[in-house]
Amino acid sequence: MDRELALEVTRVTEGAALAAAKWLGRGDKNQADGAATNAMREIFDSVNMKGRVVIGEGEMDEAPMLYIGEELGTGNGPEVDIAVDPIEGTTIVAKGYTNAITVLAIADRGNLLHAPDMYMEKLAVGPNAAGKVSIDDPVEKTIEIVAKANNKAIEDVTVMVLERERHQDTIDRIREKGARVKLFSDNDISAAIATSLPGTGVDLFLGTGGAPEGVVAAAGLKCLGGDMQGRLVPQNDGEIARCKEMGIEDPHRILMLNDLVAGDDAIFSATGVTSGTFLNEAKFLGGGLVETDSIVMRAKTKTVRYIKTVHNLEHKPNYYLKSND
């Protein structure tokens, strides 16, 4: 992939964040998601690439844009697979909570897992513990391994867990082991990425969440030298059949990082809509100016860029701020 592509796709997440931020705290997650999706789709068509959506807003009959299989870009440039989430945390935006982002991942054609829209059991760690943990291990053993790898006492290890009833036993066991639990309500992409970013204090992420989000997070972790394992959790025969339709013959096997994101290169870009673990929210400064906070990373070079941008909305196309009416 061209290195210029990393900065080009940051414009995509920035634009989606600008559109979504207009709906912050207004109680309408569908309008927020529609605005972000519209902006993201429009900007993609100005990027020099032959892109294909492999993880998006759903099948063609479910989504008018950014649907699975949709072609994006100018048609010139590298052939790539694209995984998008116009807003990771639509409810967060609607309620004005923290940790909502616009996010995407790009890899060479054929290198992103075509993850079905179902649950996935996930485990993520930073570079020090990469290759040393297993999703099959008891959580107590995993905490010991991560503590040793990060040169921490067990009581100083921080584990991110999505706050859901299905995770209560895991939460109890983490606390009994003596580690710290940090619960979050939505957006497990940010939680997984936080394990590999310096300064977050997060050592381990685990739990069951969306499989498509797992692939996006895996791209970010690959850029940072972290590690991730996943295992699909189909709920019925229909979901098992769906896995096989998408090329996953054994839906219960452990998916390693290179199964989720193959090859040696990937690009991950995210922009904050609301403030969170490692990105600040889109700030309306007055006078038509809005400041966005983004991160863009590339796996091949392990480059991580934090980009703070001031946008003048008077000079932006209407689709940035258009509603989903």
C-alpha positions as a Markdown table, in Angstrom:
| # | Residue | x | y | z |
|---|---|---|---|---|
| 1 | Met | 0.0 | 0.0 | 0.0 |
| 2 | Asp | 1.1 | 3.6 | -0.6 |
| 3 | Arg | 2.2 | 5.4 | 2.5 |
| 4 | Glu | 0.2 | 8.4 | 1.4 |
| 5 | Leu | -2.9 | 6.4 | 1.9 |
| 6 | Ala | -2.6 | 6.6 | 5.7 |
| 7 | Leu | -3.0 | 10.3 | 5.7 |
| 8 | Glu | -5.8 | 10.2 | 3.1 |
| 9 | Val | -8.0 | 7.9 | 5.1 |
| 10 | Thr | -7.6 | 10.1 | 8.1 |
| 11 | Arg | -9.6 | 12.6 | 6.2 |
| 12 | Val | -12.3 | 10.0 | 6.1 |
| 13 | Thr | -12.5 | 9.4 | 9.9 |
| 14 | Glu | -12.2 | 13.2 | 10.5 |
| 15 | Gly | -15.1 | 13.9 | 8.2 |
| 16 | Ala | -17.3 | 11.2 | 9.8 |
| 17 | Ala | -16.4 | 12.6 | 13.3 |
| 18 | Leu | -17.4 | 16.2 | 12.2 |
| 19 | Ala | -20.7 | 14.9 | 11.0 |
| 20 | Ala | -21.4 | 12.8 | 14.1 |
| 21 | Ala | -20.4 | 15.5 | 16.5 |
| 22 | Lys | -23.3 | 17.6 | 15.4 |
| 23 | Trp | -25.5 | 15.0 | 17.0 |
| 24 | Leu | -23.7 | 14.7 | 20.3 |
| 25 | Gly | -26.1 | 14.5 | 23.2 |
| 26 | Arg | -29.2 | 15.0 | 21.1 |
| 27 | Gly | -30.6 | 11.5 | 21.9 |
| 28 | Asp | -30.8 | 10.3 | 18.3 |
| 29 | Lys | -28.3 | 7.6 | 17.5 |
| 30 | Asn | -29.7 | 6.8 | 14.1 |
| 31 | Gln | -29.2 | 10.4 | 12.9 |
| 32 | Ala | -25.7 | 10.5 | 14.2 |
| 33 | Asp | -24.8 | 7.2 | 12.5 |
| 34 | Gly | -26.5 | 8.3 | 9.3 |
| 35 | Ala | -24.6 | 11.6 | 9.2 |
| 36 | Ala | -21.3 | 9.9 | 9.9 |
| 37 | Thr | -21.9 | 7.2 | 7.3 |
| 38 | Asn | -22.9 | 9.7 | 4.6 |
| 39 | Ala | -19.7 | 11.8 | 5.2 |
| 40 | Met | -17.5 | 8.8 | 5.3 |
| 41 | Arg | -18.9 | 7.4 | 2.1 |
| 42 | Glu | -18.5 | 10.7 | 0.2 |
| 43 | Ile | -14.9 | 11.3 | 1.2 |
| 44 | Phe | -13.9 | 7.7 | 0.4 |
| 45 | Asp | -14.6 | 8.4 | -3.3 |
| 46 | Ser | -11.9 | 11.1 | -3.4 |
| 47 | Val | -9.2 | 8.6 | -2.2 |
| 48 | Asn | -6.9 | 7.1 | -4.8 |
| 49 | Met | -7.5 | 3.4 | -4.3 |
| 50 | Lys | -9.6 | 0.4 | -5.5 |
| 51 | Gly | -11.3 | -0.3 | -2.2 |
| 52 | Arg | -13.8 | -3.0 | -1.3 |
| 53 | Val | -15.8 | -3.0 | 1.9 |
| 54 | Val | -15.5 | -6.3 | 3.7 |
| 55 | Ile | -16.8 | -5.1 | 7.1 |
| 56 | Gly | -19.4 | -2.3 | 7.0 |
| 57 | Glu | -22.9 | -1.3 | 7.8 |
| 58 | Gly | -24.4 | -4.7 | 6.6 |
| 59 | Glu | -25.5 | -6.4 | 3.4 |
| 60 | Met | -26.5 | -4.4 | 0.4 |
| 61 | Asp | -30.2 | -4.9 | 1.2 |
| 62 | Glu | -29.7 | -3.7 | 4.8 |
| 63 | Ala | -27.5 | -0.7 | 4.1 |
| 64 | Pro | -27.7 | 2.0 | 1.4 |
| 65 | Met | -24.0 | 2.7 | 1.6 |
| 66 | Leu | -20.8 | 1.2 | 3.1 |
| 67 | Tyr | -22.4 | -2.2 | 2.6 |
| 68 | Ile | -20.3 | -5.3 | 2.3 |
| 69 | Gly | -18.9 | -5.7 | -1.2 |
| 70 | Glu | -19.3 | -2.0 | -2.1 |
| 71 | Glu | -16.5 | -0.5 | -4.2 |
| 72 | Leu | -14.9 | 2.7 | -2.8 |
| 73 | Gly | -12.3 | 5.1 | -4.0 |
| 74 | Thr | -11.4 | 6.6 | -7.4 |
| 75 | Gly | -10.6 | 3.3 | -9.0 |
| 76 | Asn | -6.9 | 4.2 | -9.3 |
| 77 | Gly | -4.2 | 3.0 | -6.9 |
| 78 | Pro | -3.8 | 0.0 | -4.7 |
| 79 | Glu | -6.5 | -2.7 | -4.4 |
| 80 | Val | -7.5 | -2.9 | -0.7 |
| 81 | Asp | -10.0 | -4.3 | 1.7 |
| 82 | Ile | -11.8 | -1.9 | 4.0 |
| 83 | Ala | -13.4 | -2.4 | 7.4 |
| 84 | Val | -15.4 | 0.6 | 8.6 |
| 85 | Asp | -17.4 | 1.6 | 11.6 |
| 86 | Pro | -18.7 | 5.2 | 11.0 |
| 87 | Ile | -19.4 | 5.5 | 14.7 |
| 88 | Glu | -18.2 | 2.9 | 17.2 |
| 89 | Gly | -20.6 | 3.9 | 20.0 |
| 90 | Thr | -23.7 | 5.4 | 18.5 |
| 91 | Thr | -25.5 | 5.3 | 21.9 |
| 92 | Ile | -22.5 | 7.0 | 23.4 |
| 93 | Val | -22.9 | 9.9 | 21.0 |
| 94 | Ala | -26.7 | 10.1 | 21.5 |
| 95 | Lys | -26.3 | 10.3 | 25.3 |
| 96 | Gly | -23.1 | 12.4 | 25.3 |
| 97 | Tyr | -21.0 | 9.7 | 27.1 |
| 98 | Thr | -17.3 | 9.2 | 26.6 |
| 99 | Asn | -15.2 | 7.0 | 24.2 |
| 100 | Ala | -17.1 | 7.2 | 20.8 |
| 101 | Ile | -14.9 | 7.2 | 17.7 |
| 102 | Thr | -15.1 | 7.0 | 14.0 |
| 103 | Val | -12.8 | 4.2 | 12.8 |
| 104 | Leu | -11.6 | 2.2 | 9.8 |
| 105 | Ala | -8.9 | -0.3 | 8.9 |
| 106 | Ile | -7.4 | -1.0 | 5.5 |
| 107 | Ala | -5.2 | -3.9 | 4.2 |
| 108 | Asp | -4.2 | -5.3 | 0.9 |
| 109 | Arg | -6.9 | -7.1 | -1.0 |
| 110 | Gly | -7.8 | -10.4 | 0.7 |
| 111 | Asn | -6.0 | -9.7 | 4.0 |
| 112 | Leu | -8.9 | -8.7 | 6.3 |
| 113 | Leu | -11.0 | -11.5 | 7.7 |
| 114 | His | -14.6 | -11.3 | 6.4 |
| 115 | Ala | -16.0 | -11.5 | 9.9 |
| 116 | Pro | -19.7 | -12.3 | 10.2 |
| 117 | Asp | -21.9 | -10.0 | 12.3 |
| 118 | Met | -22.0 | -12.2 | 15.4 |
| 119 | Tyr | -20.3 | -12.4 | 18.8 |
| 120 | Met | -16.5 | -13.1 | 19.1 |
| 121 | Glu | -14.6 | -14.0 | 22.3 |
| 122 | Lys | -11.5 | -11.7 | 22.3 |
| 123 | Leu | -8.2 | -11.3 | 24.1 |
| 124 | Ala | -5.8 | -8.5 | 23.5 |
| 125 | Val | -2.4 | -7.6 | 25.0 |
| 126 | Gly | 0.4 | -5.2 | 24.4 |
| 127 | Pro | 3.8 | -5.8 | 22.7 |
| 128 | Asn | 5.5 | -7.2 | 25.9 |
| 129 | Ala | 2.9 | -10.0 | 26.3 |
| 130 | Ala | 2.5 | -10.7 | 22.6 |
| 131 | Gly | 2.8 | -14.4 | 21.7 |
| 132 | Lys | 2.8 | -15.4 | 25.4 |
| 133 | Val | -0.9 | -15.7 | 26.1 |
| 134 | Ser | -3.7 | -18.0 | 25.0 |
| 135 | Ile | -7.4 | -17.4 | 24.9 |
| 136 | Asp | -7.8 | -20.9 | 26.2 |
| 137 | Asp | -6.0 | -20.2 | 29.4 |
| 138 | Pro | -7.9 | -19.4 | 32.6 |
| 139 | Val | -8.0 | -15.6 | 33.2 |
| 140 | Glu | -5.9 | -16.1 | 36.4 |
| 141 | Lys | -3.0 | -17.5 | 34.4 |
| 142 | Thr | -3.3 | -14.8 | 31.8 |
| 143 | Ile | -3.1 | -12.1 | 34.4 |
| 144 | Glu | 0.1 | -13.7 | 35.8 |
| 145 | Ile | 1.7 | -13.8 | 32.4 |
| 146 | Val | 0.8 | -10.2 | 31.6 |
| 147 | Ala | 2.0 | -9.0 | 35.0 |
| 148 | Lys | 5.4 | -10.6 | 34.4 |
| 149 | Ala | 5.6 | -9.4 | 30.9 |
| 150 | Asn | 4.9 | -5.8 | 31.9 |
| 151 | Asn | 7.0 | -5.9 | 35.0 |
| 152 | Lys | 4.0 | -5.2 | 37.3 |
| 153 | Ala | 2.7 | -6.6 | 40.5 |
| 154 | Ile | -0.6 | -8.4 | 39.9 |
| 155 | Glu | -2.5 | -5.8 | 41.9 |
| 156 | Asp | -1.2 | -3.1 | 39.5 |
| 157 | Val | -2.5 | -4.9 | 36.4 |
| 158 | Thr | -5.5 | -3.2 | 34.7 |
| 159 | Val | -8.0 | -5.3 | 32.8 |
| 160 | Met | -10.6 | -3.7 | 30.5 |
| 161 | Val | -13.9 | -5.6 | 30.4 |
| 162 | Leu | -17.2 | -4.7 | 28.7 |
| 163 | Glu | -19.8 | -4.2 | 31.3 |
| 164 | Arg | -22.3 | -6.9 | 30.5 |
| 165 | Glu | -24.0 | -9.6 | 32.6 |
| 166 | Arg | -22.3 | -12.3 | 30.6 |
| 167 | His | -18.9 | -11.1 | 31.9 |
| 168 | Gln | -19.8 | -11.0 | 35.6 |
| 169 | Asp | -18.0 | -14.3 | 36.4 |
| 170 | Thr | -14.9 | -13.1 | 34.6 |
| 171 | Ile | -15.0 | -9.8 | 36.5 |
| 172 | Asp | -15.4 | -11.6 | 39.8 |
| 173 | Arg | -12.4 | -13.8 | 39.0 |
| 174 | Ile | -10.2 | -10.9 | 38.0 |
| 175 | Arg | -11.0 | -9.2 | 41.3 |
| 176 | Glu | -10.4 | -12.3 | 43.3 |
| 177 | Lys | -7.0 | -12.6 | 41.6 |
| 178 | Gly | -6.2 | -9.1 | 42.9 |
| 179 | Ala | -6.0 | -7.3 | 39.5 |
| 180 | Arg | -7.8 | -4.0 | 38.7 |
| 181 | Val | -11.0 | -4.1 | 36.6 |
| 182 | Lys | -11.8 | -1.1 | 34.4 |
| 183 | Leu | -15.4 | -1.5 | 33.0 |
| 184 | Phe | -16.7 | 0.3 | 29.9 |
| 185 | Ser | -20.1 | 0.5 | 28.4 |
| 186 | Asp | -19.4 | 0.4 | 24.7 |
| 187 | Asn | -16.6 | 0.6 | 22.1 |
| 188 | Asp | -14.3 | -2.4 | 22.6 |
| 189 | Ile | -12.1 | -1.3 | 19.7 |
| 190 | Ser | -10.7 | 1.5 | 21.9 |
| 191 | Ala | -10.4 | -0.9 | 24.8 |
| 192 | Ala | -8.4 | -3.4 | 22.9 |
| 193 | Ile | -6.1 | -0.8 | 21.3 |
| 194 | Ala | -5.5 | 0.7 | 24.7 |
| 195 | Thr | -3.5 | -2.4 | 25.7 |
| 196 | Ser | -0.8 | -1.4 | 23.3 |
| 197 | Leu | -0.6 | 2.4 | 23.5 |
| 198 | Pro | 1.9 | 3.8 | 26.1 |
| 199 | Gly | 0.4 | 5.9 | 28.8 |
| 200 | Thr | -3.1 | 4.3 | 29.0 |
| 201 | Gly | -2.1 | 2.0 | 31.9 |
| 202 | Val | -4.2 | -0.8 | 30.3 |
| 203 | Asp | -2.6 | -4.2 | 30.3 |
| 204 | Leu | -5.2 | -6.7 | 29.2 |
| 205 | Phe | -8.5 | -6.7 | 27.3 |
| 206 | Leu | -10.9 | -9.6 | 27.3 |
| 207 | Gly | -14.5 | -10.5 | 26.8 |
| 208 | Thr | -17.1 | -11.2 | 24.2 |
| 209 | Gly | -18.2 | -8.6 | 21.7 |
| 210 | Gly | -18.8 | -8.0 | 18.0 |
| 211 | Ala | -16.7 | -10.0 | 15.6 |
| 212 | Pro | -16.4 | -7.2 | 13.0 |
| 213 | Glu | -15.1 | -4.9 | 15.7 |
| 214 | Gly | -12.5 | -7.5 | 16.5 |
| 215 | Val | -11.0 | -7.4 | 13.0 |
| 216 | Val | -10.8 | -3.6 | 13.2 |
| 217 | Ala | -9.1 | -3.7 | 16.6 |
| 218 | Ala | -6.7 | -6.4 | 15.3 |
| 219 | Ala | -5.5 | -4.1 | 12.5 |
| 220 | Gly | -4.7 | -1.4 | 15.1 |
| 221 | Leu | -2.9 | -3.9 | 17.3 |
| 222 | Lys | -0.9 | -5.2 | 14.4 |
| 223 | Cys | 0.3 | -1.6 | 13.8 |
| 224 | Leu | 1.4 | -1.3 | 17.4 |
| 225 | Gly | 3.1 | -4.7 | 17.8 |
| 226 | Gly | 0.4 | -5.9 | 20.2 |
| 227 | Asp | -1.5 | -9.2 | 20.0 |
| 228 | Met | -5.0 | -10.4 | 19.7 |
| 229 | Gln | -6.8 | -13.7 | 19.6 |
| 230 | Gly | -10.5 | -14.3 | 18.9 |
| 231 | Arg | -13.0 | -17.1 | 18.6 |
| 232 | Leu | -16.4 | -16.8 | 17.0 |
| 233 | Val | -19.4 | -17.5 | 19.2 |
| 234 | Pro | -22.3 | -18.5 | 16.8 |
| 235 | Gln | -25.6 | -18.7 | 18.6 |
| 236 | Asn | -27.5 | -21.0 | 16.2 |
| 237 | Asp | -27.2 | -23.1 | 13.0 |
| 238 | Gly | -27.9 | -20.1 | 10.9 |
| 239 | Glu | -24.9 | -18.3 | 12.2 |
| 240 | Ile | -22.7 | -21.4 | 11.8 |
| 241 | Ala | -23.8 | -21.5 | 8.1 |
| 242 | Arg | -23.0 | -17.8 | 7.8 |
| 243 | Cys | -19.5 | -18.5 | 9.0 |
| 244 | Lys | -19.0 | -21.1 | 6.3 |
| 245 | Glu | -20.5 | -18.8 | 3.6 |
| 246 | Met | -17.8 | -16.3 | 4.5 |
| 247 | Gly | -15.0 | -18.8 | 4.3 |
| 248 | Ile | -14.6 | -19.8 | 7.9 |
| 249 | Glu | -15.0 | -23.6 | 7.9 |
| 250 | Asp | -14.4 | -24.1 | 11.6 |
| 251 | Pro | -16.2 | -21.3 | 13.4 |
| 252 | His | -14.9 | -22.5 | 16.8 |
| 253 | Arg | -11.2 | -22.4 | 16.1 |
| 254 | Ile | -8.9 | -19.8 | 17.6 |
| 255 | Leu | -8.3 | -16.9 | 15.3 |
| 256 | Met | -4.8 | -15.6 | 15.7 |
| 257 | Leu | -3.7 | -12.1 | 14.8 |
| 258 | Asn | -2.6 | -13.1 | 11.4 |
| 259 | Asp | -5.9 | -14.9 | 10.8 |
| 260 | Leu | -7.7 | -11.6 | 11.5 |
| 261 | Val | -5.4 | -9.4 | 9.6 |
| 262 | Ala | -3.0 | -11.3 | 7.2 |
| 263 | Gly | 0.2 | -9.9 | 5.6 |
| 264 | Asp | 2.7 | -7.5 | 7.0 |
| 265 | Asp | 0.8 | -4.3 | 6.3 |
| 266 | Ala | -2.4 | -2.6 | 7.5 |
| 267 | Ile | -3.6 | 0.9 | 8.2 |
| 268 | Phe | -5.7 | 2.0 | 11.1 |
| 269 | Ser | -7.3 | 5.4 | 11.5 |
| 270 | Ala | -9.6 | 6.7 | 14.2 |
| 271 | Thr | -11.0 | 10.1 | 15.2 |
| 272 | Gly | -12.6 | 11.0 | 18.5 |
| 273 | Val | -16.2 | 12.0 | 18.6 |
| 274 | Thr | -16.3 | 12.2 | 22.3 |
| 275 | Ser | -13.3 | 12.1 | 24.6 |
| 276 | Gly | -12.0 | 8.7 | 25.6 |
| 277 | Thr | -9.0 | 6.5 | 26.5 |
| 278 | Phe | -6.6 | 8.0 | 23.9 |
| 279 | Leu | -8.5 | 10.5 | 21.8 |
| 280 | Asn | -10.2 | 13.9 | 22.6 |
| 281 | Glu | -13.6 | 14.8 | 21.4 |
| 282 | Ala | -14.5 | 17.0 | 18.4 |
| 283 | Lys | -14.5 | 20.5 | 19.9 |
| 284 | Phe | -16.6 | 23.4 | 18.5 |
| 285 | Leu | -14.4 | 26.4 | 18.9 |
| 286 | Gly | -16.8 | 29.1 | 17.6 |
| 287 | Gly | -16.7 | 31.0 | 14.4 |
| 288 | Gly | -17.3 | 27.8 | 12.4 |
| 289 | Leu | -14.1 | 26.2 | 13.6 |
| 290 | Val | -14.0 | 22.6 | 14.9 |
| 291 | Glu | -10.9 | 20.8 | 16.3 |
| 292 | Thr | -10.6 | 17.0 | 15.8 |
| 293 | Asp | -8.1 | 14.6 | 17.4 |
| 294 | Ser | -7.1 | 11.5 | 15.4 |
| 295 | Ile | -4.7 | 8.6 | 15.4 |
| 296 | Val | -3.4 | 6.9 | 12.3 |
| 297 | Met | -1.0 | 3.9 | 12.3 |
| 298 | Arg | 0.7 | 1.7 | 9.8 |
| 299 | Ala | 1.8 | -1.9 | 10.5 |
| 300 | Lys | 4.6 | -2.1 | 8.0 |
| 301 | Thr | 6.6 | 0.8 | 9.6 |
| 302 | Lys | 5.0 | 0.7 | 13.1 |
| 303 | Thr | 4.5 | 4.5 | 12.6 |
| 304 | Val | 1.9 | 6.1 | 14.9 |
| 305 | Arg | 0.7 | 9.6 | 14.2 |
| 306 | Tyr | -1.5 | 11.8 | 16.4 |
| 307 | Ile | -3.1 | 14.4 | 14.3 |
| 308 | Lys | -4.9 | 17.5 | 15.7 |
| 309 | Thr | -6.7 | 19.4 | 13.0 |
| 310 | Val | -8.7 | 22.6 | 13.0 |
| 311 | His | -11.5 | 22.6 | 10.4 |
| 312 | Asn | -13.3 | 25.6 | 9.0 |
| 313 | Leu | -16.8 | 24.4 | 8.3 |
| 314 | Glu | -17.6 | 27.3 | 6.0 |
| 315 | His | -15.2 | 25.7 | 3.5 |
| 316 | Lys | -16.4 | 22.1 | 4.0 |
| 317 | Pro | -18.9 | 20.4 | 1.6 |
| 318 | Asn | -22.5 | 20.1 | 2.9 |
| 319 | Tyr | -22.3 | 16.3 | 3.4 |
| 320 | Tyr | -20.2 | 16.8 | 6.5 |
| 321 | Leu | -23.1 | 18.3 | 8.3 |
| 322 | Lys | -26.1 | 16.9 | 6.4 |
| 323 | Ser | -28.7 | 14.9 | 8.4 |
| 324 | Asn | -30.0 | 11.5 | 7.5 |
| 325 | Asp | -33.5 | 12.6 | 6.6 |
